[in-house]
Amino acid sequence: MGPGSHWDTMDDHFADHNWRKLITLVQFLSSRAEDVLKKHPAAVVAFLSLSSGLDPTTVRGWEDTVKAWESDSMKPNPFVATVRSLSYRKVGRQLAQKDEIHAREAPTIIDSEISASQLIVQGLELEELQRRFEYDLKELGKHATDLQKVKLKEHAVTLHR
């Protein structure tokens, strides 16, 4: 064996690996293309069904905006959200303000110790805890430590209360 045979062998292995990767990529993309062709008619029907339920002037305006952006990318991107989403705290603040207004108008709450907005906020908190618990449960591996298992059990008990 010559001085470069080790490098030649490595080069052959990597070239073979890259070739196999390229071949499987072609197979993968062709199977995806077949799936898309099968699902295309259903997607068109769903799109037309959705579009028929919208105001025609709104749809035309949207299509014009998209076509304008596709022809000149310097125009505003219609796919970027321009509406700011509400955060958990903003929703809580708005509900608290509504409670304050309601408390001024009707000073007593009949048969209840909790206002409607407090109940909604607690429901949102409960949903967040449930999502965190599901995520933690999925992330718990085969070889989890006892501490991780105990914390998960405590989390489950807290949710059941």
N, C-alpha and C positions, 0 to 999 in steps of 0.2 A: 504494500500500500504506500502510496506517495504521501507527501506532506499535506496535500489539500483534499484527500479522500474523505476525511471527516466532514469538511464543509460541503463537499459535493453531495454526500449522503443526506445531510441536513437540508440542503437546498432541494433535493428530490422529494423528501418527505413533505416539506412545506408547499412545494408546487403541487403535489398530489392532493394535499389537504385543500388548497385553494381551488383546484379544479373540481373536486367533489362538492365544495361549497357552491361553486358557480352552477353546477348541474342541478343540485337540489333547489337552488334559488329559482331556476327556470321552471322546474316542476311545481314549486310552491306558487309562483306567480300565475302560471297557467291554470292551476286549480282554483285560485282566487278569481281569476277572470271568468271561469266557467260559472262559479257561484254567483258572481255579479250579473251575468247574463240571464241566469235562471230567475233571480230576484228582481230584475229590472221592471218587468210589467207590473208586479205588485206595488213597487215603489211609485211608479207613474200613476197608478190608480189612487194610491193614498195621497199623493201630492195634489192631484186634480180634485179629489174629494175635499181636502183641506182648503184649497184655493177657492172652491165654489162656495164655501161658507164664509169667505171674507168679502169685504167691500171691494168691488171691482176697481174703483179709483185708487184705493190703497195698494192693491196688487200691482196695478199699472205703474204707480209711483215707485214702488219697491223695485220692480223690474227695470225701470228707467235708471234708478240710482245704481243698481248693480251693473247694468251695461255701461253706464258712464264711468264707474270705477274700474271696470275691466279694460276699458279703452284708454283710460288715463289714471294711473295709480296715484297721481298727486291729489286727486279728488278724495273726499272723505270716504273711509272704508265703511261700508254699510254693515259689515259683520262685527264691528267692534261695538260693544255695549256702551251706550251713552247714558243709560239710566243707572243711577247709583243704587246699589242694593241696600236694604235695611240691615243694620247689624242687630245683634241680640240686645245690646244696651239701648239702641235707639227705640226698638220696639217696646222695651220695658219702660223707657221714659215716656213714650207716647201713651202707653196704657196707664201709667201713673197719673199723667195729666188728665186723661179721661176720667179716672177715678176721682180726682180732685174736683173736677167739674160736677160729676155725678153726686159727690158727697155734699157739695154746696146746694145743689138743687133738691136732693132727697137725703137729708141728714142721717136717716136711719136705714140700715140694711136689715130687711126682715128675714128671720130664720137663718142667718148666716153670719159667721165670724170672719169670712174671707171674701174679698171683693172679686169680681169677675176677672179683672186684669191680673190680680195676684195668682188666681187659679191658672190663667193662661201662662204666666211666667213660670210657675212651678211645673206645668206640663212641658214647657220647652226645656227646662232644666232636666226633667226626667228623661225626655227623649235624648238629650245630649249624653246623659249618664248611660243610657242603654246603648247608644252608638259606641261610646268609649269601651263599655264592657264587651261588646261584640268584637271590637277591634283587638282588645287585649286578649280575648279568648282565641282569636285566630292567630295572633302572634305568639301564643304560648307554644313552644316547641316540644318535641319528645323528651328532651333532656332539661326540662324546666327545674329550677331550684325549688326547694320547699318554701322559701320566702315568696317567690313568685306565685306559687299555688295558693299560699295562705292569703296573699293580698287579693288575688282573684276571688277567693271564697268570701273575703270580707266585702269586696265590691258587690258580689251577688247578694249577700245578706242585706246590705244597705239598699239595694234596689228593691228587694222584696218587702221592705218595711213600708 
